[in-house]
Amino acid sequence: MTFFTAPGLITQGFAPPLKLNDFKLIAFDMDSTLINIECVDEIADAAGRKPEVAAITEAAMRGEIADYKESLRQRVALLKGVSLAHLEQVFQHRLQLNPGAQRLVEVCKASGMKVLLVSGGFTYFTDRVRDRLGIDWTRSNVLEISEGLLTGRMLDQAWGDICDGEEKRKMLLHTCAQMGIDPKKAIAMGDGANDLPMMGVAGLSVAYHAKPKVREQAMVAIDQGGLDRLLEVLL
């Protein structure tokens, strides 16, 4: 069953409205969901390789590349030699929160929800977005740096090597277990194919200006306006 609740806002598979206090956790993807850019593409701009990297990113987000981890390794390898100064420029001058991001996080936190950020991107950016929005937990990838330059590799972490779709799903389930809640009390919000595993186990899945494959499978699709349009369904 599909409901067109408003222009650019589609709900399917359930009858709204739901209540915000039905949920205890909201999990966000970062790139092109909470923020306006794909960080890896913007970093690649410094190496003169943005078109090449962006093409791989687009294919991965559309679900056309089966091995997300390998696609990310390929893209990061092309970043070799980019300076930390350029990463800072990306953060300061290109990265912006998407419309409605701050309001949605603030409203969710005010209702008692916890906030999780799970990203196939990099800690250089996720840590700063976390601090800016007061996010409770993050999981993302660490770029290896030597003498102020990217080496073209990522560092393994205690939980594994790369935060792909399966790791996003595991982190959402782990966080729910930590909180003592059923995953059906969680909302998962993303735009790319690597968000589908976590969206599939959450009680409410939300596609934000998403790839077609993600829009089709999400319970809520926001195609126009900001992230806080979710509140039209939840309040």
BELCOR-V755967 format. One record per residue. N is the residue number from 1. PHI is phi in whole degrees, 0 to 359 (NA if undefined). PSI is psi in radians with two decimals (NA if undefined). OMEGA is omega in radians with two decimals (none if undefined). Layout:
[[N	PHI	PSI	OMEGA] [N	PHI	PSI	OMEGA]]
//
This chain:
[[1	NA	2.32	-3.12] [2	241	2.39	3.10] [3	238	2.29	3.01] [4	260	1.65	-3.00] [5	282	-0.45	-3.13] [6	190	2.82	3.10] [7	306	2.23	3.09] [8	77	0.16	3.13] [9	225	1.98	-3.05] [10	240	2.34	3.01] [11	240	2.50	-3.11] [12	212	2.53	3.06] [13	88	-0.02	3.08] [14	202	2.86	-3.13] [15	256	1.89	3.09] [16	288	2.92	0.10] [17	269	2.65	2.90] [18	263	2.91	3.11] [19	254	2.49	3.13] [20	302	-0.67	-3.11] [21	283	0.09	2.94] [22	287	-0.26	-3.01] [23	240	2.65	-3.09] [24	241	-0.23	-3.07] [25	215	2.44	2.97] [26	234	2.25	-3.11] [27	247	2.25	-3.12] [28	245	2.45	2.73] [29	288	2.83	3.13] [30	257	-1.17	-2.99] [31	296	2.21	-3.13] [32	66	0.11	3.02] [33	243	-1.34	3.07] [34	289	-0.55	-3.11] [35	239	2.94	-2.96] [36	271	-0.12	-3.04] [37	233	2.90	2.87] [38	262	1.88	-3.00] [39	302	-0.70	-3.09] [40	298	-0.62	3.13] [41	292	-0.70	-3.11] [42	288	-0.61	3.05] [43	297	-0.71	-3.12] [44	298	-0.43	3.13] [45	302	-0.59	-3.14] [46	292	-0.47	-3.14] [47	267	0.07	-3.11] [48	70	0.42	-3.05] [49	235	0.36	-3.09] [50	301	-0.81	-3.13] [51	301	-0.71	-3.13] [52	294	-0.81	-3.12] [53	291	-0.75	-3.12] [54	298	-0.60	3.11] [55	295	-0.70	3.10] [56	292	-0.74	3.12] [57	301	-0.83	-3.11] [58	299	-0.77	3.13] [59	296	-0.69	3.13] [60	295	-0.75	-3.11] [61	291	-0.49	3.11] [62	278	-0.11	3.14] [63	83	0.34	-3.10] [64	269	-0.12	3.08] [65	245	2.08	-3.05] [66	289	-0.67	-3.05] [67	260	1.57	-3.11] [68	298	-0.73	-3.10] [69	302	-0.80	-3.13] [70	294	-0.65	3.12] [71	296	-0.64	3.12] [72	289	-0.71	3.09] [73	301	-0.72	3.12] [74	298	-0.77	-3.13] [75	293	-0.76	-3.12] [76	294	-0.60	3.10] [77	300	-0.58	-3.14] [78	285	-0.13	3.12] [79	269	-0.03	-3.08] [80	306	2.28	3.10] [81	94	-0.17	3.09] [82	290	2.43	-3.04] [83	272	2.75	3.02] [84	300	-0.54	3.11] [85	299	-0.62	3.12] [86	288	-0.67	3.07] [87	302	-0.70	3.12] [88	295	-0.68	3.10] [89	296	-0.71	3.10] [90	300	-0.79	-3.12] [91	295	-0.78	-3.03] [92	284	-0.61	-2.94] [93	244	-0.27	-3.09] [94	242	-0.59	-3.07] [95	279	2.18	3.03] [96	226	2.62	2.99] [97	294	2.45	3.06] [98	292	2.70	3.13] [99	307	2.38	3.09] [100	82	-0.11	-3.08] [101	297	-0.88	-3.09] [102	296	-0.75	-3.13] [103	296	-0.77	-3.12] [104	298	-0.80	3.13] [105	298	-0.77	-3.12] [106	297	-0.75	-3.13] [107	294	-0.74	3.12] [108	298	-0.78	-3.14] [109	294	-0.67	3.13] [110	295	-0.45	3.12] [111	274	-0.02	3.11] [112	98	0.09	3.13] [113	282	2.65	2.97] [114	265	2.78	-3.05] [115	233	2.29	-3.13] [116	239	2.37	3.04] [117	244	2.05	3.14] [118	237	2.14	-2.95] [119	220	2.47	2.94] [120	280	0.05	3.08] [121	273	-2.60	-2.87] [122	234	2.57	-3.10] [123	300	-0.50	3.12] [124	307	-0.64	-3.11] [125	261	-0.72	-3.08] [126	296	-0.63	3.13] [127	297	-0.64	-3.12] [128	285	-0.69	3.07] [129	295	-0.71	3.06] [130	305	-0.87	-3.09] [131	293	-0.65	-3.12] [132	293	-0.66	-3.04] [133	259	-0.09	-3.11] [134	70	0.69	-3.13] [135	284	2.50	-3.02] [136	280	-0.75	-3.09] [137	219	2.60	3.06] [138	225	2.73	2.94] [139	215	2.20	-3.13] [140	198	-2.97	-2.99] [141	255	2.63	-3.11] [142	253	2.11	3.05] [143	284	2.32	3.06] [144	282	2.34	-3.08] [145	232	2.36	3.08] [146	224	2.16	3.13] [147	53	0.72	3.05] [148	80	0.14	-3.12] [149	234	2.56	3.05] [150	290	2.41	-3.13] [151	271	-0.21	-3.06] [152	90	0.21	3.13] [153	229	2.90	3.02] [154	244	2.70	-3.14] [155	265	2.42	3.00] [156	293	2.65	3.09] [157	237	3.03	-3.06] [158	301	-0.56	-3.09] [159	273	-0.25	-3.12] [160	154	-2.83	-3.04] [161	262	-0.92	-3.03] [162	226	2.41	3.07] [163	277	1.64	3.08] [164	256	-2.91	-3.12] [165	300	-0.72	3.14] [166	293	-0.66	3.11] [167	291	-0.61	3.06] [168	299	-0.79	3.12] [169	299	-0.81	-3.13] [170	298	-0.71	-3.10] [171	292	-0.68	3.09] [172	298	-0.81	3.14] [173	295	-0.70	3.12] [174	297	-0.75	-3.14] [175	295	-0.73	3.09] [176	300	-0.75	3.12] [177	297	-0.72	3.12] [178	299	-0.67	-3.13] [179	278	-0.22	-3.10] [180	74	0.58	-3.13] [181	238	2.73	3.03] [182	286	2.45	3.09] [183	304	-0.37	3.10] [184	291	-0.18	3.05] [185	269	0.16	-3.12] [186	249	2.60	2.99] [187	251	2.38	3.06] [188	237	2.29	-3.00] [189	230	2.19	-3.14] [190	199	-3.08	-3.09] [191	229	-0.29	-3.02] [192	241	2.96	-3.07] [193	299	-0.52	3.13] [194	286	-0.07	3.04] [195	269	-0.25	-3.05] [196	298	-0.68	3.13] [197	301	-0.74	3.12] [198	286	-0.61	3.11] [199	296	-0.55	-3.10] [200	289	-0.39	-3.13] [201	257	-0.13	-3.12] [202	277	2.76	3.11] [203	289	-0.49	3.11] [204	221	2.15	3.14] [205	251	2.34	-3.04] [206	231	2.18	3.06] [207	261	2.24	-3.13] [208	245	1.95	-3.12] [209	43	0.90	-2.84] [210	264	2.94	3.03] [211	294	2.67	-3.06] [212	307	-0.74	-3.13] [213	299	-0.61	-3.11] [214	283	-0.75	3.10] [215	303	-0.73	-3.08] [216	297	-0.59	-3.02] [217	264	-0.25	-3.08] [218	282	2.64	3.07] [219	282	-0.48	3.05] [220	229	2.32	3.07] [221	237	2.08	3.08] [222	260	1.89	-3.09] [223	255	-0.29	3.09] [224	225	2.55	3.06] [225	84	-2.93	-2.99] [226	265	3.06	3.13] [227	301	-0.57	-3.08] [228	288	-0.04	3.02] [229	295	-0.33	3.04] [230	304	-0.55	-3.10] [231	293	-0.34	3.05] [232	294	-0.48	3.10] [233	273	-0.59	-2.96] [234	263	-0.31	-3.08] [235	258	NA	none]]
//
